[in-house]
Amino acid sequence: QLQLVESGGGLVQPGGSLRLSCAASGFTMDYYHIGWFRQAPGKEREGVSCISSSRDTTSYADSVKGRYTISKDNAKRTVYLQMNSLKPEDSAIYYCASKLDLHETDCRLITRDYDYWGQGTQVAVSS
């Protein structure tokens, strides 16, 4: 069974850094795009970043571009989200998700297109 498990969340001061991990099992990432999404209380779920299945092309939300970096290690079946210069508005539950690439080279941050989701990990940015 395909499973995604996030970890690495926690409490961090503004300007600090966290690295989130998404461990995948039950499938090979060779044919799946992996995305990170977040949802704050009272707000809609939004796409943060994604990385494509084969060429490792990436996409970022404007709000995190230049501060976040997504990467993956196919051998370890793990996708990472390095978050730097964190701001209070980054606080949210962060989810990783996957979708079949359907031979698409690049990934897109369209929430409804992603089929499999992790349980989420809480990120709190506060002084």
VMD Tcl script that draws the C-alpha trace (Angstrom):
set ca {
  {0.00 0.00 0.00}
  {1.30 3.43 -0.90}
  {2.16 5.38 2.21}
  {3.66 8.79 2.90}
  {4.89 9.78 6.34}
  {6.02 13.30 7.16}
  {8.41 14.22 9.93}
  {10.61 17.09 11.03}
  {8.06 19.64 12.10}
  {8.28 21.58 15.30}
  {8.50 24.98 16.89}
  {11.05 27.41 15.53}
  {11.74 31.11 15.95}
  {11.24 33.52 13.07}
  {14.28 33.43 10.84}
  {15.05 29.87 11.79}
  {15.15 26.75 9.69}
  {13.57 23.34 9.57}
  {13.93 20.38 7.28}
  {10.88 18.27 6.69}
  {11.07 14.72 5.44}
  {8.54 12.65 3.58}
  {9.20 8.93 3.61}
  {7.49 7.00 0.86}
  {6.73 3.31 0.76}
  {4.72 0.93 -1.34}
  {5.70 2.48 -4.65}
  {8.61 3.76 -6.64}
  {8.99 7.49 -6.98}
  {10.20 7.07 -10.55}
  {6.67 7.61 -11.80}
  {5.24 9.93 -9.19}
  {5.45 13.64 -8.66}
  {5.79 14.56 -5.00}
  {4.43 17.78 -3.59}
  {4.41 19.64 -0.31}
  {1.25 21.41 0.74}
  {0.31 23.29 3.85}
  {-2.82 24.30 5.63}
  {-3.18 26.82 8.41}
  {-6.25 26.95 10.65}
  {-9.15 28.59 8.87}
  {-7.34 28.71 5.56}
  {-7.42 26.64 2.42}
  {-4.78 24.09 1.67}
  {-2.14 25.54 -0.59}
  {0.67 24.16 -2.63}
  {4.17 24.91 -1.40}
  {6.55 23.03 -3.63}
  {6.79 19.96 -5.79}
  {9.44 17.90 -7.50}
  {8.93 15.89 -10.64}
  {9.26 12.16 -10.98}
  {12.18 11.78 -13.34}
  {14.01 14.99 -14.14}
  {13.74 16.54 -10.69}
  {12.30 19.74 -11.98}
  {10.76 21.79 -9.21}
  {8.06 24.32 -8.61}
  {7.56 26.72 -5.72}
  {4.83 28.96 -4.48}
  {5.77 32.61 -4.74}
  {5.48 32.96 -0.99}
  {8.32 30.53 -0.34}
  {10.51 30.94 -3.39}
  {14.07 31.67 -2.41}
  {13.56 30.38 1.11}
  {12.48 26.77 0.58}
  {14.23 24.03 -1.31}
  {12.70 20.71 -2.25}
  {14.85 17.69 -2.99}
  {14.62 13.94 -3.02}
  {16.62 10.81 -2.64}
  {15.03 8.06 -4.69}
  {17.20 5.37 -3.16}
  {16.01 6.35 0.29}
  {12.51 6.95 -0.98}
  {12.47 10.26 0.79}
  {11.57 13.78 -0.24}
  {12.85 16.74 1.74}
  {11.72 20.28 2.20}
  {14.41 22.59 3.52}
  {12.79 25.69 4.97}
  {14.94 28.70 5.75}
  {14.19 32.21 6.93}
  {10.92 31.04 8.37}
  {8.17 33.53 9.03}
  {5.15 33.31 11.32}
  {2.93 33.07 8.26}
  {4.68 29.82 7.37}
  {3.02 28.20 10.36}
  {0.77 25.38 9.21}
  {0.38 21.67 9.01}
  {2.59 20.52 6.18}
  {1.58 17.55 4.08}
  {3.40 15.64 1.43}
  {1.44 14.11 -1.38}
  {2.00 12.17 -4.57}
  {0.44 11.75 -7.97}
  {1.21 9.65 -11.00}
  {3.28 11.69 -13.39}
  {1.27 10.56 -16.44}
  {4.45 11.13 -18.42}
  {4.39 14.81 -17.57}
  {7.86 16.22 -17.24}
  {7.04 18.95 -14.75}
  {4.94 18.92 -11.63}
  {2.25 21.41 -10.76}
  {0.81 22.50 -7.45}
  {-2.79 21.58 -8.09}
  {-4.09 20.14 -4.87}
  {-6.92 18.08 -6.32}
  {-4.57 16.27 -8.68}
  {-2.67 14.60 -5.88}
  {-4.02 11.23 -4.87}
  {-2.01 10.10 -1.87}
  {-1.39 12.11 1.25}
  {0.60 11.83 4.43}
  {-0.74 12.57 7.87}
  {0.94 15.94 8.13}
  {3.54 17.48 10.40}
  {3.04 20.67 12.38}
  {5.27 23.66 11.80}
  {4.97 26.56 14.22}
  {7.01 29.71 13.70}
  {6.80 31.93 16.74}
  {8.98 33.93 19.06}
}
mol new
graphics top color blue
foreach p $ca { graphics top sphere $p radius 0.5 }
foreach p [lrange $ca 0 end-1] q [lrange $ca 1 end] { graphics top cylinder $p $q radius 0.2 }
display resetview
